[in-house]
Amino acid sequence: MSRSVGPAGPVVKICCIADLEEARVARDHGAQVLGLVSAMPSGPGVIDDDTVAAIAAAVPPPTETFLLTARVQADAIAAQHRAARTTALQLVDHVPHAELRRLRELCPGVKLVQVIHVQDDASLDEACAASPLVDALLLDSGRPGAAVKELGGTGRVHDWATSRRIRDAVWPQPVFLAGGLRPENVAQAIATVWPHGLDLCTGVRRDGRLHGPTLAAFMAAVMSAHPGIGSVGR
């Protein structure tokens, strides 16, 4: 298995982008992907569909935009994407496999990213089953079985050893790591999981807003960590 590191290190996705100013701050600090959160049962960063579409339209390539959706039916997700026009769909709840196949037909050329909420060994089976049907996996720390579903933005760290097992099992599928990442722990997260990408929201915010100095510290920690740690993707 190749473990050569690209010159840019892992892809960094900043989630919970609230407006064009936050999009600018994220891009200015080197984020390659922006996450736009639509209606959720809980968690931070939700913006209305018009704001999602406005940000997605204003962000120039090569920056990617991910629409975070809690919908699980292909027709409903596709309708949401027709309005948003993001480059990818981040499916934060479990989408049945038949719906994933249908979604692929309805949204050709749009990247599909299935979130796996890492809770126990069953998460490995879930990831392996979904992997052939999507373009990437994102490992997060939600609790979809809670009375009020938690589908992201918890700020909690999950078991990175399980995430590493998932990453190895689905290789060379790109895997993003999310959940409680901060400047202080991102080097260890990279060294443990070897993810293709890093995804964070609360770890670089102050009083609910994207905080440039903290984001700068995070990016510096990523860049200082990656030269000696090995593969971060395909």
C-alpha positions in Angstrom: 0.0 0.0 0.0 1.5 3.3 -1.1 2.1 5.8 1.7 3.6 8.8 -0.2 2.4 12.2 0.9 1.2 14.8 -1.6 2.7 18.2 -1.3 -0.5 19.8 -0.1 -1.3 17.3 2.7 -4.8 16.1 3.5 -7.8 17.9 2.0 -9.4 20.3 4.6 -13.1 20.8 4.6 -14.5 23.6 6.8 -18.1 22.9 7.6 -21.0 25.1 8.9 -20.2 28.0 6.6 -22.7 30.7 7.5 -22.2 33.3 4.8 -19.9 34.6 2.1 -17.6 36.2 4.6 -17.0 32.8 6.3 -16.5 31.3 2.9 -13.8 33.9 2.2 -12.1 33.3 5.5 -12.0 29.6 5.0 -10.7 29.8 1.5 -8.1 32.4 2.4 -6.7 30.0 5.0 -6.4 27.1 2.5 -9.6 25.2 2.9 -10.3 23.2 -0.3 -13.9 22.3 0.6 -16.8 24.2 2.2 -19.7 22.5 4.0 -23.1 24.1 3.8 -25.6 22.7 6.3 -29.3 22.5 5.4 -32.1 21.6 7.8 -31.1 19.2 10.5 -32.8 17.7 13.6 -30.0 19.1 15.8 -26.6 20.7 15.7 -24.9 23.9 14.6 -24.5 25.8 11.3 -27.9 25.4 9.7 -28.6 27.9 7.0 -31.7 28.2 4.7 -31.7 26.8 1.2 -31.5 30.3 -0.5 -28.2 31.0 1.5 -26.8 27.6 0.5 -27.5 28.3 -3.1 -26.0 31.8 -2.9 -22.8 30.6 -1.3 -22.4 27.7 -3.7 -22.9 30.0 -6.7 -20.4 32.5 -5.5 -17.5 30.1 -4.6 -15.2 29.7 -7.6 -13.5 26.4 -8.5 -11.4 24.6 -7.6 -13.0 25.0 -4.2 -15.7 22.3 -3.7 -19.0 22.8 -2.0 -20.8 20.1 0.0 -24.5 20.3 0.7 -25.2 18.5 4.0 -28.6 17.0 3.9 -30.6 14.9 6.4 -33.0 13.6 3.7 -32.8 9.9 2.9 -35.1 9.6 -0.2 -33.3 10.0 -3.5 -36.1 12.2 -5.1 -36.1 14.6 -2.2 -32.3 14.8 -2.1 -32.1 15.4 -5.8 -34.8 18.2 -5.6 -32.7 19.9 -2.9 -29.6 19.6 -5.0 -31.3 21.2 -8.0 -31.8 24.3 -6.0 -28.4 24.2 -4.2 -26.1 23.3 -7.2 -23.2 22.2 -4.9 -20.4 20.0 -6.2 -21.2 17.2 -3.8 -23.9 15.8 -1.5 -23.0 14.9 2.0 -25.5 12.4 3.3 -25.5 12.8 7.1 -28.1 10.1 7.8 -28.1 6.5 6.6 -29.5 6.4 3.0 -30.8 3.0 1.9 -28.7 1.5 -0.8 -31.5 1.4 -3.3 -31.9 5.2 -2.8 -28.1 5.7 -3.3 -28.3 3.9 -6.6 -31.3 6.0 -7.6 -29.6 9.2 -6.4 -26.6 8.4 -8.7 -29.0 8.3 -11.6 -30.7 11.5 -10.7 -27.6 13.5 -10.0 -24.9 12.4 -12.5 -21.6 14.1 -12.0 -22.4 15.1 -8.4 -20.1 13.5 -5.8 -21.9 11.4 -3.2 -20.4 11.4 0.3 -22.0 9.0 2.8 -21.4 9.8 6.5 -20.7 6.9 8.8 -21.2 7.7 12.5 -18.6 5.7 14.2 -20.0 4.1 17.3 -19.0 0.4 17.4 -17.7 -2.4 15.2 -21.0 -2.4 13.2 -19.8 0.9 11.7 -17.1 -1.0 9.8 -19.8 -3.2 8.2 -21.9 -0.2 7.4 -19.0 1.6 5.8 -17.9 -1.4 3.7 -21.4 -1.9 2.4 -21.9 1.8 1.4 -18.4 2.3 -0.1 -19.1 0.9 -3.6 -22.1 3.1 -4.0 -20.6 6.5 -3.2 -17.5 8.6 -4.0 -16.2 9.0 -0.5 -17.0 8.3 3.1 -17.0 10.7 6.0 -16.4 9.3 9.5 -18.2 11.4 12.2 -19.3 11.2 15.8 -23.1 11.6 15.7 -25.7 9.5 17.3 -28.4 8.8 14.7 -30.2 6.5 17.2 -30.7 9.2 19.8 -34.2 10.5 20.7 -33.3 13.6 18.8 -30.9 12.6 16.1 -27.3 13.9 16.2 -26.0 13.9 12.7 -22.9 16.0 13.0 -21.4 19.1 14.6 -21.1 17.4 18.0 -17.5 18.4 18.7 -16.9 14.9 20.1 -14.0 12.7 19.2 -14.9 9.1 18.4 -12.7 6.0 18.4 -10.0 6.7 15.8 -8.8 3.1 15.9 -12.1 2.1 14.5 -11.9 4.8 11.9 -8.4 3.5 10.9 -9.9 0.0 10.4 -12.6 1.5 8.2 -10.0 3.5 6.2 -7.9 0.4 5.6 -10.9 -1.7 4.7 -12.3 0.6 2.0 -8.9 1.7 0.6 -8.5 3.4 -1.9 -11.9 5.0 -1.3 -11.3 8.6 0.0 -12.2 8.9 3.7 -12.7 12.1 5.5 -12.3 12.2 9.3 -14.6 14.5 11.4 -15.5 14.8 15.0 -13.8 17.0 17.6 -10.8 18.0 15.5 -8.8 20.9 16.9 -5.3 22.4 16.4 -4.2 20.4 19.5 -5.2 17.0 18.3 -5.2 17.0 14.5 -1.6 15.7 14.2 -2.5 12.6 16.2 -5.7 12.2 14.3 -3.8 12.2 11.0 -1.1 9.8 12.3 -3.7 7.4 13.6 -6.2 7.3 10.7 -4.3 8.5 7.7 -7.4 10.1 6.2 -7.8 11.6 2.7 -9.4 14.6 4.3 -10.2 16.4 7.5 -13.6 17.9 8.3 -14.3 20.3 11.1 -16.8 22.9 12.3 -16.8 23.7 16.0 -13.1 23.3 16.5 -12.2 26.5 14.7 -15.1 28.7 15.9 -15.4 31.3 18.6 -18.8 32.5 19.8 -20.4 30.6 16.8 -18.3 32.3 14.1 -15.4 31.0 12.1 -12.2 32.3 13.9 -9.3 33.1 11.6 -6.5 32.8 14.1 -7.7 29.4 15.3 -8.2 28.2 11.7 -4.6 29.4 10.9 -3.3 27.4 13.9 -5.2 24.3 12.7 -3.8 24.6 9.2 -0.3 25.1 10.5 -0.7 22.0 12.7 -1.8 20.0 9.6 1.1 21.2 7.5 3.7 20.5 10.2 2.3 17.0 10.7 1.9 15.7 7.2 5.4 15.4 5.9 6.4 12.5 8.1 3.1 10.6 8.5 2.3 8.9 5.2 -0.6 8.6 2.9 -3.6 10.8 3.1 -5.7 9.5 0.2 -5.5 7.9 -3.2 
